[in-house]
Amino acid sequence: MINENPYTLKIAVIGAGVRGTSLARKIKTSGLPARIVAVAEPDNDKRRKFTEEFGLSDDCAYTGWETLTADPPDCDAAVITTLDNQHTGPALACLNRSWHILIEKPLADNFEDCLKIVNLQKEKKKVVAVCHTLRFMEGYKKVKQIIESGAIGGLIHIEHMEAIGNLRFTHNYVRGRWSQEKLNTFLLLHKCSHDIDFINWLFNEPCIRVSSFGSLKFFTAENAPEGSTKRCTDGCRIAETCPYSALKIYVNGPLEEWPARDICSIHSKESHLEAVRNGPYGICVWRGDNDVVDHQVVMMEFEGGATATCTLTGYSSTNGRRVRIQGTKGELLFDEANGTICITEFSGERNEIISIPAATSYHPEDQDIVNEWIASIISSTTVTVDAAEALRTHAVVFAAELSRKEHRTADMKLFLQSSED
């Protein structure tokens, strides 16, 4: 029997994958009066590992959020880290149980469901915090501080690039679990809701118009090289020179390192070869069922006339975001991969390079997110990104995707009116 502080928060975790387990560990190490009391996870192996790590009994382990919320344990709050298109159901069910929520972005995969969560949160008066991690990361917080200090004057334009390394892109979004929109959501929401949120966070004025262009241009059957085959193990004649050869990436390299470690649980050459022969990671990158875009640009106009662009591309030699911010008095360049912020004032009085220390662990900012959420519940304080704030910046993402698909500029006022009707 655990002797608890009478105010100890009892928290359930819905989704025991990498993110759910990571956030649960942050709760455990927060030093705040909170503990994990239940888990909901359909995968038997993930559920077993989670219960063992957090000392949960079998009657505190559920196969899904439906059974957890239908007959719940004594619980005050929930962490939701299911797939992007599986947030709405558990979020509404938890709020109807009067539980507080910490939810991985996005809040939901469409505007209408986001609005349902926001409205129910207001009705139940519970804390709903959304994991927009960029607002908690050192480099991005520093950029925000510099902008607010007036060092580069009023904002004129932001040029933001989310550069996904070409290997990471093909692993996750051509062969991997996020390769098809119907299995998760559209790529801009999955990958760049953080980025659009960051851009809108920097501006004091609302976004008023959005245009977007993009497509799946290269990783299609029409572009399959001569000599390539459906699977890399089918006698592909370009395997020696192909940068995406599954044998090269998943079988003949380090088996316990990313990305090879993702394709199976037993890291022997035989197991990896079997996974490549029969699983999705062995399919030629030009001959799969992937349908998410491989590049997209979003253009935003803000009230007052300032503008911004956000570019998503899977054709980068490096991973990491790059941001160029131009103001009336100077310019700021932030290179996430290199960990540098360069500030140039047009007056010549300042030309400075600020170094941002590299993260020493997986998502260290999660600790701040978790601590803020727990403290908000206990002390009735606010969180950095609640459901309403997430919806404000998610709306720009939804409008951008509408623009891309319908080949027209989206007026944010009209978009919001039509979505709320």
N, C-alpha and C positions, 0 to 999 in steps of 0.2 A: 504493500500500500504506500503510495506517494503522499508525503505530507506537503500540502499545497498552501501557498499564500491564499487567503480567501478571495483575493482579487485576481488570481491566476487565470489568464485567458486560455480557453480550451479550443484548439484549432484543428480542423480537418483539412487534409490536403487532397484535392481532386486532380489526379493526373500525376503519377509517380515516375515521370521520365526525368531527363537531365535537369530541366528547369524546376520542376516540382521538388525534386530531392535537394537541389541546391538551395532553394528558398527555405525548405524545412530545416536544413542545417543552419542557416542564418538565424532562424527563429530560436533554435537550440542554443546558439552561441551569443544571442543578443544581450544576455544579462538582465532581460526584462521578465516580468512575471507572465510567461506564456509557455505553453507546451503543446506538442502534437498529441492528439487523442484518437485520431482515426485517419484512414486513407481509403480512397476510392480509385481503383485502377483495374481495367479489364485484363491487362497482361499478367498472367500468373507469376511469371518470373520476376517482373518488376515489383509486383505487389509483395511477393515473399521477401525480396531483398529490402524493401522499404520497412516492412514490419520488423524484420530482424535488426536493422540499423537503429530504429527508433523505439524498440522495445514494446511493440504493440501486440496484443493478443489477437487470436484469429477472429474473435467476435467484434473487433474494431477494424477489420479489413473487409472492404466491400468491393464488389466487381464493377460498380459503376455509381455515378452520382445519383441515379434514380433510386437505388436501394438505400444509399446513405441518407438522402433527404426524406425518404418515405418513412423510415424507422430509425431516426438518428440517435446517436449517443448524446450525452450531455455536452453541448458544444456552443461556443459563442461566435465563432468566425471560421472562414474557410479561405484557403488559397486555391485558386483555379488556374491550372496550367495545362488544360486540354488543348487539342489542335484548334487553330484559329476559328474554324467553322463550327466548333462545339462549345462555345462560351455561353451562348444565350440561355440554354436550358438550365445548366447548373447555377448560373448567376441569378436567374429569376427564382429558382427553387430555394436557393440559400437565403435570398432576401425575404422570401415568403416565410422562412423559418426565423426571420429576424436576426440573421447572422451578418456580421461585418464581412467584407470581402477584400482580399488582395488578389488582383487578376492580372495575368500576363496580357500584354497588348496583343491584338486589338481588343477593345471592349467587346465588340461583336463584329461580324463580318458584313453587316449592312447597316445603313443609317436607321432604319425602322427599329431594329432590335436594340441598337444602342440607345435609342430614345426610350424604349420600354424599360431598360435597365435604369436609366437616369430618372425616369418618373417614379419607378418603384422605390429607388433609393431615397428619393425625396419624401415619399409617403411613409416609408419605414424609419426614416431618420437614422440610417446606418452609414458607417464609413465604407466607401468603396474607393480603393486606391488602385491606380493603373500603373503598371511597371514601364513607364517611359524612362528607360535607363539613362539616356543621354543627358537629361536634366540633372543627374546625380554624378556624372563622370567628371573628373577633375578638369580635363581640357575644355569641355563644353561649358562648365560652370565659369571657368576663367574667361572664356570668350564673352559670356553674358556680362560678367563684371566689367570687362574692358569697354563693351558697348555702352553700358549704363554710366560709366565714368565720363563719357563724352570725348574720349581720347581721339576718336576718328570722326567726331561730329555726328550729324544726323544721318540715318541710314538712307542710302540711295539704291543699292543693289546688292543682293547676295547670290553668289554662284556656288552651289553645293553639289558635290558629287559623291555618290555611294558607289565606290569601286569594288565590285566583287571579283576576287581573283578567278581567272578562267577555270582552274581546277576545282575550286570551291563551287563555282556556278554549275559546272557539269555534274559534279557529285551530288549536290543538293537539289538542283532545279531542272536538270535534264534526266538524270537517272534516279534521283532520290525521292524521298517522301513528299516533297513540295513541288513535284514536276507537273502536276495536273491541278488545274483550278478547282475542279469538282471534289478533289480529295482534301483540299485545305482552303485556299482562297486565292484571290488574284495577287500577283507578286508585289505590286506597289504597296498594298496594305500589309502584307506579311513582312516585307523587307524594309519599306521606307516610311511606315507610319511614324517611326522614331524621327526620321529626317524631316518630314513635313511638320511634325510637332516642334522640333528644334527651331526651324525657320520661323514658324508662327510665334514661338516663345520670344524670339529676339525683337519682333516688331510690337510696338504699342498700338498700332492700328489694325483693324480686321482685314482679312483678305476679301476682296470684292469680286475678282474675276479669276478664272482658272482655265488654262488650255493645256492639253497634253497630247503627245504623239508617242507611238512606240509599237513594237510588234515582235513576233518570233521570226527573226530574219534568217538566221544561219543554221541552227540545229534542226533541220527538216530533211525529209527523205529526198527532196529535190536537190539538195546540196551534198548528198552522200558521195564520197569520192569513188571513182572507178576502182574496183578490186576490194572494196569494203563488203562486209557481210552482216547479216542480222545480229549475230553475236560475235564478239571478239575471238571466241574459241572455235568458230566455224571455218577456219582457214583463211582469215582476212589477209590479203596480200600487202596491205600497207601498215601492218602492225609495228614493224620496226621503226617507222618514221612518224606514226600517229601519236600526237601528244596526249590523246585520250584513250589509248589502249588499256583495256581493263586488266589484261595480263601484266602489263608494266606497272600499273598503279596499285592493283589489289592483290597480286600474287607474287610478283618478283621483287617487291620492295619490302620495307619494314612492316610486318604484319600487325604489330601492336600499336602502331602510330596512326594518327589521322592521315588520310581518310580510310585506309585499309581496315582499321579496327571496327568501322561502322557496319561492315557487310555481313559479319557473322560473330557468334559468341566464342567459338573455339578458334584460336589463332595458330592453326597449323597450315602448311602449304596445301595439304589435301582438302581441308575444310574451305579455305579461301577459293581454291580452284572449283570446288563443287558449287559454291555460292555464285561464282562468275558464270558457270555453265548453266545454272538454272534460275538465278535471281535477276532482279532488275539492273544490278550494277554491271552485268556482263553484256548488256545490250549496247550496240553501236550508238553513239551519241546522235547520229543522223537518222536512226531508224527506230526510235522509240515512240512512246505515246505522249510525250511531253507536249504541253500546249501553253505554258506561261511565257510571257514576253522575255526576250533576252536583252532588251534595251528599252528605255522609256525616259522621256523628258517631261517635266511638269513646269509650266510657267505661271507665275502668280503675280497679280497686281494688288497692291494694298491701298487702303483709303489714304489719300494724301499723295499718291503717285509713285511711291517706291515699288520696286519689283524684285522678284527672286526667281531663280530656276533651281530645280532639283533633278539631277540626272542619275539614273540607275543603269548600270551596265555590267554585263557579265564577261567583258573582254578586257580585263585588267591584268597586268603582270604582278600586281601586289594587291593585298587586301587593305581596306581602311578608307575612311572618309577624308575628303579634302574640301576646305571651305575658303572662299575668297569673299571678303566683305568690304564693300566700298562705301565710304561716308563722305560728308562734305569737307572734312578736315584731314582725312587720311585713309589708309587701307590696312586691312588685317588679313593675313593668310594663316590658316590652321591646317597642318598636315598631321592627321591622326597617326599614320604609320610611322612617321619620323619623330613624332612627339614634340613638335615645335609650333609656336605661335610667333609670327613675325608681324611687328607693328611698324608702319611707316607713316609719319605725319608730314603733310605737304609743306609745312613751314620749315622742315629740316631740323627741328628741335629734338625729334625723337626717331631713332631707327634702332629698334630693339628686337632681340630674339629671346623668347621665353621657352625654357625646356619644361616639358610635362613628363614626369616620371612614368615609366611603363608599368602597367598593372602586373602585380606579382602573383595573382591568383585568378580563378575564373569569376568574372563579374563581381569584383570587390564592392562595387556600388550597391549591390543587392543588400548588403548589411544596412546601409543608410535607408534604403527603401523599406525594409522590414521594420527597422527601429522606429521610423517615422510613423508607419501604419499602426504598430502596437501602441506607441505613445499617444497617437491621436484617439484611439479607442479608449484608453485609460483616462486621458486628461481632457478629452473633448476639444482637441486642437485640430487645425486643418492639415490636410495633406497637400503635397506639391501638385499632384495630378489626380483630381477626383473624377468621378464619372462624367460630370458636366464639362469639365475642362478637356477631358479626352474626346468627348463628342465634338467640341468646338474645332479641334484640329483634325479629328477623323473626318469631319464633314468635307474638308478640303481634299482629302484623299479620295473619298467617294465621288466628289464632283469631278476630280481629275480623271478618274476612270470612266465616268460618264462621257466626258469630253473626248477621251481617246476613242471610245467605242462609237460615239455618234458623230465624230468629226465636226465638233462645234465648240465654241467657247461657252463655258458654264458661268452664268451669273450667280454668285453665291446667295444673294438675297432671294432670287427666284428659286434656286435649288432648295434652299431651306424651307421656303413656303410650300413647295410642291411635296417635299419629303414629309413635312409635318401634317399635311392635310389627310 
